[in-house]
Amino acid sequence: MDLKQLLNSITPDIYLRLKLGVEIGKWPDGNSLTREQKELCMQAIIAYEQALPEDQRTGYVPPKKTPCAPDTNELQPLSWKN
C-alpha cells in the first residue's frame, strides 16, 4: 500500500483517535506513543486535514474583522491603574 492509499483509508474516527493520541501522548488502550509514532501521527493528521475546509483544520484562527491597534506608527505610553 502506498502513502496515498494509506491516507485515503483514514476514516474520521481514525483521524480523531490519531489527534487524541498526539494531544495526550497515549493510545486509547493507555500505551504511550513513541516520538516516532507522534511524528507519523502528526504527518497523517496534517495530510488528512488538507481535504477539510480551512476553518476545520487544527490551528485555524479566523481573520479579524477589525485591527487590534490604531493604524498609526506612533508609540503610545502604557497607563497603569491600581
Secondary structure, 3 states (H helix, E strand, C coil): CCHHHHHHCCCHHHHHHHHHHHHHCECCCCCECCHHHHHHHHHHHHHHHCCCCHHHCCCCCCCCCCCCCCCCCCCCCCCCCC
